[in-house]
Amino acid sequence: MARTSPATTSTRTFPTRDAGGGGTPAGNKWTDWTVLPNDPTDGWTRRNGVYPGTPDAQYCDLAEDGDFLVVDLHGNGSKTTTSTELRMTGNTKKGVFLIRDQPIDVWAASGLARPTGHDFPRTHPEGFLIKLAVEFDTVAISGPASSPSDNGYGNVIQVDAGICVYDADQSGSPAIPANNRNLAGSLMKVTGNPATGGSSRVYKAGYNNYTGVSHVNTIWKSQSGYETTGNDTLVWHCGLQLPKRPALSNYLMSGAISSVNPFGDAMMASYTQSSSSDAFLDSKYLHFYLGFGAFNNAATAGQVRIKSIRYLIQPLVGRIPFVAA
Amino acid sequence: MSLILFETSSSSTAESLAADANTGSLWGVSLGTTTEVSQYSNFVLLELTQTRALSLTNVIPEGVDMSLMDMDPPSFTSADMNGKVWYLRGMS
């Protein structure tokens, strides 16, 4: 029996794209970034790392300075009288945490109805890609504001951006997370003057979790010759499937990218988070956070300048259809 | 036990680093008698206590990169299939 195909000249119309993001069935199929405030007092809770005997204000100032969030770590500077450890790697959680007051609700953030039996605060990585991106000033990390060349221009000072995980509702005032309850992308100053140095080891980017840390070299836009191609943003990705075997786990990736070179290389490290130590998906409260400290105990002082903080929760339709809230 | 993976600029530098670690001390940090050392190409892997791992991170010299530190590496049972493959391949 003969089959006929529609003439190629038949007209098709494409639906007009809706303005704005949303990811709801009535809106675009993508979600736009949501910008978080640079004011450390606007919806953020500051928590100081485990640093016995030292009041927080003595070693770290956080303030919005013009368009930037500026973090000044004094370390062994004039405001402290004892040796300072800012280490944020391994089981040592010092430095300063800036944690969003409210937990992430992926369904509400996407304008979607929460399916029956999938109660808050449970997340579903199969259905949502979560990103957190921190764009820095031209010089991301250097020495302290009082003397930028100090501590080797801020050597081993580190910035983390990711999520803190809690078993209980924090009621708008999240505590510093337990030892195995933070997962983050990480940017570290390594060596040289970031404003002039051409080395590939001025900065490193990757991840920093309780269970491990991994960084790869990344060229920054503050370095000579890389003003338009160097990276300027730390980004943390979480998502994909949730495999059950051999252990409940999820896939995370984080590192450095360029906001002005959108198809340039991403310098990333990946990590499979498993239930053995830090599973965060079953009835956990997830809060975005930034961490300011150091890779090891050698750092004494530094400054971090952040231009913007933004997150994205992108719904990915899975085994059940999405329903608008 | 923890794992640290160091990357050096050359295989000879890695061999030298591994030889030093096998003496029981690296960059002034005692590695005791339980630390395991393996080296291939310009990479050196140490399996050691968490305290020693953290001590080493304080004194990594210029020219050596710490590519990875894992404070809670998965067991063979809980490792994914890629992990199992690489573990068994190393035993052949």
Interface residues (C-beta under 8 A of the other chain):
Chain A: R87 T89 G90 N91 T92 N180 T191 R201 K204 Y210 T211 G212 V213 S214 H215 V216 N217 P246 A247 S249 A269 T272 S274 S276 S277 F295 N296 N297 A298
Chain B: Q50 A53 L54 T57 N58 I60 E62 D65 M66 S67 L68 M69 D70 M71 D72 P74 T77 S78 A79 D80
